[in-house]
Amino acid sequence: QVRLMESGGGSVQAGGSLRLSCVAKISANCMGWFRRAPGKEREEVATIDSDGITRYTDSVKGRFTISRANAKNTLYLQMSSLKPEDTAMYYCAADPWRDCNQADFVYWGQGTQVTVSS
């Protein structure tokens, strides 16, 4: 059963923007975006608690914004000033019970590809 569904990926040139969305069929306390680039390990990009507390990995601070619409059970990732090194498969994840500082992401989407060309 698919509980998280991402959309919004695509191909853009460096400096461009994309907005990712993730529709959740569950209510979650902590939600986050992760990415995996070819040949690299999965990386946490950003997380957000149900009360709006956010956290970002250093490489995206000031360029990416995570947000959520709790009434819609939807998570967003606004990505600006994209760089070729942002190229990756982006995944939405959720922990229904824990705050983000102790989250165990048990639910994952299938991913959406983001490709940034130079």
One Martini backbone bead per residue (centre of mass of N, CA, C, O) as a GRO file, in nm:
protein
  118
    1GLN     BB    1   0.093   0.038   0.026
    2VAL     BB    2   0.062   0.366  -0.058
    3ARG     BB    3   0.153   0.654   0.151
    4LEU     BB    4   0.366   0.793  -0.047
    5MET     BB    5   0.365   1.076  -0.291
    6GLU     BB    6   0.560   1.195  -0.536
    7SER     BB    7   0.632   1.522  -0.693
    8GLY     BB    8   0.813   1.753  -0.931
    9GLY     BB    9   1.014   1.653  -1.094
   10GLY     BB   10   1.319   1.712  -1.301
   11SER     BB   11   1.460   1.927  -1.553
   12VAL     BB   12   1.732   2.157  -1.499
   13GLN     BB   13   1.905   2.435  -1.472
   14ALA     BB   14   2.125   2.605  -1.340
   15GLY     BB   15   1.940   2.816  -1.108
   16GLY     BB   16   1.692   2.678  -1.077
   17SER     BB   17   1.353   2.550  -1.017
   18LEU     BB   18   1.173   2.345  -0.769
   19ARG     BB   19   0.870   2.155  -0.672
   20LEU     BB   20   0.801   1.943  -0.420
   21SER     BB   21   0.572   1.670  -0.356
   22CYS     BB   22   0.381   1.513  -0.073
   23VAL     BB   23   0.145   1.265  -0.036
   24ALA     BB   24  -0.034   1.163   0.252
   25LYS     BB   25  -0.213   0.878   0.405
   26ILE     BB   26  -0.088   1.000   0.665
   27SER     BB   27  -0.011   1.084   0.983
   28ALA     BB   28   0.264   1.307   1.078
   29ASN     BB   29   0.510   1.437   1.264
   30CYS     BB   30   0.750   1.351   1.080
   31MET     BB   31   0.904   1.505   0.793
   32GLY     BB   32   1.094   1.423   0.484
   33TRP     BB   33   1.390   1.477   0.290
   34PHE     BB   34   1.560   1.278   0.051
   35ARG     BB   35   1.876   1.164  -0.105
   36ARG     BB   36   2.011   0.994  -0.411
   37ALA     BB   37   2.305   0.957  -0.557
   38PRO     BB   38   2.510   0.835  -0.766
   39GLY     BB   39   2.725   0.650  -0.560
   40LYS     BB   40   2.558   0.731  -0.305
   41GLU     BB   41   2.435   0.809  -0.017
   42ARG     BB   42   2.193   0.870   0.174
   43GLU     BB   43   2.033   1.197   0.229
   44GLU     BB   44   1.953   1.441   0.438
   45VAL     BB   45   1.782   1.744   0.374
   46ALA     BB   46   1.487   1.765   0.527
   47THR     BB   47   1.288   1.870   0.815
   48ILE     BB   48   0.948   1.839   0.975
   49ASP     BB   49   0.734   1.923   1.202
   50SER     BB   50   0.408   1.970   1.305
   51ASP     BB   51   0.516   2.267   1.430
   52GLY     BB   52   0.757   2.365   1.206
   53ILE     BB   53   1.022   2.241   1.257
   54THR     BB   54   1.341   2.286   1.110
   55ARG     BB   55   1.582   2.106   0.894
   56TYR     BB   56   1.917   2.128   0.746
   57THR     BB   57   2.139   2.081   0.529
   58ASP     BB   58   2.405   2.270   0.451
   59SER     BB   59   2.389   2.256   0.124
   60VAL     BB   60   2.070   2.395   0.136
   61LYS     BB   61   2.098   2.642   0.275
   62GLY     BB   62   1.907   2.909   0.132
   63ARG     BB   63   1.758   2.721  -0.109
   64PHE     BB   64   1.575   2.550   0.073
   65THR     BB   65   1.216   2.466   0.141
   66ILE     BB   66   1.028   2.344   0.401
   67SER     BB   67   0.686   2.218   0.399
   68ARG     BB   68   0.340   2.211   0.536
   69ALA     BB   69   0.002   2.068   0.499
   70ASN     BB   70  -0.183   1.928   0.730
   71ALA     BB   71  -0.472   1.923   0.605
   72LYS     BB   72  -0.330   1.767   0.339
   73ASN     BB   73  -0.088   1.586   0.387
   74THR     BB   74   0.154   1.789   0.283
   75LEU     BB   75   0.470   1.802   0.124
   76TYR     BB   76   0.748   2.032   0.076
   77LEU     BB   77   1.004   2.140  -0.181
   78GLN     BB   78   1.182   2.425  -0.224
   79MET     BB   79   1.394   2.479  -0.509
   80SER     BB   80   1.685   2.677  -0.538
   81SER     BB   81   1.966   2.728  -0.689
   82LEU     BB   82   2.049   2.500  -0.861
   83LYS     BB   83   2.268   2.217  -0.874
   84PRO     BB   84   2.428   1.951  -0.998
   85GLU     BB   85   2.462   1.826  -0.698
   86ASP     BB   86   2.134   1.785  -0.675
   87THR     BB   87   2.141   1.535  -0.819
   88ALA     BB   88   1.857   1.312  -0.767
   89MET     BB   89   1.679   1.110  -0.566
   90TYR     BB   90   1.369   1.192  -0.420
   91TYR     BB   91   1.248   1.151  -0.081
   92CYS     BB   92   0.980   1.066   0.113
   93ALA     BB   93   0.923   1.087   0.475
   94ALA     BB   94   0.786   0.910   0.777
   95ASP     BB   95   0.684   0.981   1.125
   96PRO     BB   96   0.404   0.942   1.318
   97TRP     BB   97   0.536   0.984   1.635
   98ARG     BB   98   0.803   1.145   1.609
   99ASP     BB   99   1.033   1.351   1.639
  100CYS     BB  100   1.297   1.456   1.447
  101ASN     BB  101   1.527   1.403   1.674
  102GLN     BB  102   1.390   1.074   1.675
  103ALA     BB  103   1.353   0.956   1.404
  104ASP     BB  104   1.169   0.683   1.229
  105PHE     BB  105   1.158   0.610   0.899
  106VAL     BB  106   0.892   0.396   0.788
  107TYR     BB  107   0.806   0.588   0.553
  108TRP     BB  108   0.808   0.565   0.187
  109GLY     BB  109   0.870   0.668  -0.109
  110GLN     BB  110   0.961   0.628  -0.462
  111GLY     BB  111   1.029   0.888  -0.598
  112THR     BB  112   1.204   1.178  -0.749
  113GLN     BB  113   1.358   1.319  -1.018
  114VAL     BB  114   1.660   1.519  -1.016
  115THR     BB  115   1.795   1.736  -1.279
  116VAL     BB  116   2.109   1.915  -1.312
  117SER     BB  117   2.236   2.137  -1.540
  118SER     BB  118   2.523   2.328  -1.663
   0.00000   0.00000   0.00000
